[in-house]
């Protein structure tokens, strides 16, 4: 990368001023021979707020088979207790209006929390895609740089072989 603007124009097919911030950052890292990849989970976890981590935890629990099984068991116990066990003094007799209220409130609270977690997952996916792009771009630059070095080495060796061949042919003609 002797002449940066020639390198940029040759490999990016645009001038240095037209490069995006990501391309400039990748180019600088490649030029400095520094690693560009990062641990996406650690980077996102470090900047997550308490509410975001709580939303992720609730979504993780609320979307699990353990939660579904446990909640199904709770519903069965509720229904059995209010129809058979407490037949005369049930606190929520059939058609379980209080249970419907509890379920509605749970759904009203759980749905936005799960949506927050899904939004964070979408943000994570975008961040990961951007990081993948940076790593791929740097890998391409490194491969192109290696190709250029190998091509220069081959050309140097070919030139040396031609000189040697010229000397040998002169010796044979003398």
C-alpha positions as CSV (number, residue, x, y, z in Angstrom):
1,X,0.0,0.0,0.0
2,X,2.6,2.5,-1.1
3,X,0.3,5.1,-2.6
4,X,-2.9,5.0,-0.6
5,X,-5.1,6.9,-3.1
6,X,-4.0,4.7,-6.0
7,X,-4.7,1.6,-3.9
8,X,-8.2,2.9,-2.9
9,X,-9.0,3.9,-6.5
10,X,-7.8,0.5,-7.8
11,X,-9.5,-1.7,-5.3
12,X,-12.6,0.3,-4.4
13,X,-13.2,1.9,-7.8
14,X,-13.8,5.3,-6.1
15,X,-11.7,8.1,-4.6
16,X,-10.6,8.3,-1.0
17,X,-13.2,11.0,-0.3
18,X,-16.1,8.8,-1.5
19,X,-15.3,6.0,0.9
20,X,-17.8,5.3,3.7
21,X,-16.8,5.5,7.3
22,X,-16.7,1.7,7.6
23,X,-14.5,1.4,4.5
24,X,-12.1,4.1,5.9
25,X,-12.0,2.3,9.3
26,X,-11.3,-1.1,7.6
27,X,-8.7,0.4,5.3
28,X,-6.9,2.0,8.3
29,X,-7.0,-1.2,10.3
30,X,-5.7,-3.2,7.3
31,X,-2.9,-0.6,6.8
32,X,-2.0,-0.8,10.5
33,X,-2.2,-4.7,10.3
34,X,-4.6,-4.7,13.3
35,X,-7.5,-7.1,13.9
36,X,-11.0,-5.8,13.2
37,X,-13.2,-8.6,14.4
38,X,-14.9,-8.3,17.7
39,X,-17.1,-10.4,20.0
40,X,-20.5,-9.2,19.0
41,X,-22.2,-10.6,22.1
42,X,-19.7,-9.0,24.5
43,X,-19.9,-5.6,22.7
44,X,-23.7,-5.5,22.8
45,X,-23.9,-6.8,26.4
46,X,-21.5,-4.1,27.6
47,X,-23.8,-1.3,26.3
48,X,-27.1,-2.9,27.3
49,X,-29.1,-1.2,30.0
50,X,-30.7,-3.0,32.9
51,X,-34.1,-2.7,31.3
52,X,-32.8,-4.3,28.0
53,X,-31.1,-7.1,29.9
54,X,-34.3,-7.7,31.9
55,X,-36.4,-7.7,28.7
56,X,-34.1,-10.3,27.2
57,X,-34.3,-12.5,30.3
58,X,-38.1,-12.3,30.4
59,X,-38.3,-13.1,26.7
60,X,-35.9,-16.0,27.1
61,X,-38.1,-17.4,30.0
62,X,-41.4,-16.5,28.4
63,X,-40.5,-18.2,25.1
64,X,-39.3,-21.5,26.6
65,X,-41.0,-24.8,26.9
66,X,-40.4,-24.7,30.7
67,X,-42.6,-21.6,30.9
68,X,-45.3,-23.1,28.7
69,X,-45.3,-26.3,30.7
70,X,-45.3,-24.5,34.1
71,X,-48.0,-22.1,33.0
72,X,-50.1,-24.9,31.6
73,X,-49.8,-26.7,35.0
74,X,-50.8,-23.5,36.8
75,X,-53.9,-23.2,34.6
76,X,-54.9,-26.8,35.3
77,X,-54.4,-26.4,39.0
78,X,-56.4,-23.1,38.9
79,X,-59.3,-24.8,37.1
80,X,-59.3,-27.9,39.2
81,X,-59.1,-25.9,42.4
82,X,-62.0,-23.7,41.4
83,X,-64.3,-26.4,40.1
84,X,-63.7,-29.5,42.1
85,X,-61.7,-28.7,45.3
86,X,-63.4,-25.5,46.2
87,X,-66.8,-26.4,44.7
88,X,-68.8,-24.5,47.3
89,X,-66.4,-21.6,48.1
90,X,-64.5,-21.1,44.8
91,X,-62.8,-17.7,44.6
92,X,-63.0,-17.8,40.8
93,X,-65.9,-20.1,39.8
94,X,-66.5,-21.2,36.2
95,X,-66.2,-19.4,33.6
96,X,-63.0,-18.1,35.5
97,X,-63.4,-14.4,34.9
98,X,-60.6,-13.5,37.3
99,X,-58.3,-16.0,35.5
100,X,-59.2,-14.3,32.2
101,X,-58.3,-10.9,33.7
102,X,-54.9,-12.3,35.0
103,X,-54.1,-13.8,31.6
104,X,-55.1,-10.6,29.8
105,X,-52.8,-8.5,32.1
106,X,-50.0,-11.0,31.7
107,X,-50.3,-10.9,27.9
108,X,-50.5,-7.0,27.9
109,X,-47.3,-6.8,29.8
110,X,-45.4,-9.7,28.2
111,X,-46.1,-8.8,24.6
112,X,-44.3,-5.4,24.6
113,X,-41.4,-6.9,26.6
114,X,-41.0,-9.6,24.0
115,X,-41.2,-7.0,21.3
116,X,-38.4,-5.0,23.0
117,X,-36.3,-8.1,23.1
118,X,-37.0,-8.8,19.4
119,X,-36.0,-5.2,18.6
120,X,-32.7,-5.8,20.4
121,X,-32.2,-9.0,18.4
122,X,-32.8,-7.1,15.2
123,X,-30.3,-4.5,16.4
124,X,-27.9,-7.3,17.2
125,X,-28.4,-8.8,13.7
126,X,-27.7,-5.5,12.1
127,X,-24.5,-4.9,14.2
128,X,-23.4,-8.5,13.4
129,X,-24.0,-8.0,9.7
130,X,-21.9,-4.7,9.8
131,X,-19.1,-6.5,11.6
132,X,-19.2,-9.4,9.1
133,X,-19.0,-6.8,6.3
134,X,-16.0,-5.2,7.9
135,X,-14.2,-8.5,8.4
136,X,-15.0,-9.6,4.9
137,X,-13.8,-6.3,3.4
138,X,-10.6,-6.5,5.4
139,X,-10.1,-10.1,4.3
140,X,-10.6,-9.1,0.7
141,X,-8.0,-6.3,1.1
142,X,-5.5,-8.6,2.6
143,X,-6.0,-11.1,-0.2
144,X,-5.6,-8.4,-2.8
145,X,-2.5,-7.2,-1.0
146,X,-1.1,-10.7,-1.0
147,X,-1.9,-11.1,-4.7
148,X,-0.1,-7.9,-5.4
149,X,3.0,-9.0,-3.4
150,X,3.1,-12.4,-5.1
151,X,2.6,-10.8,-8.5
152,X,5.5,-8.4,-7.8
153,X,7.7,-11.3,-6.6
154,X,6.9,-13.4,-9.7
155,X,7.6,-10.4,-12.0
156,X,10.9,-9.9,-10.2
157,X,11.8,-13.5,-10.6
158,X,10.8,-13.5,-14.3
159,X,12.9,-10.4,-14.9
160,X,15.9,-12.1,-13.1
161,X,15.3,-15.3,-15.2
162,X,15.3,-13.2,-18.4
163,X,18.5,-11.6,-17.4
164,X,20.1,-14.9,-16.6
165,X,18.7,-16.4,-19.8
166,X,20.1,-13.4,-21.8
167,X,23.6,-14.0,-20.2
168,X,23.4,-17.7,-20.9
169,X,22.4,-17.1,-24.5
170,X,25.3,-14.6,-24.9
171,X,27.7,-17.2,-23.5
172,X,26.5,-19.8,-25.9
173,X,26.8,-17.4,-28.9
174,X,30.4,-16.4,-27.9
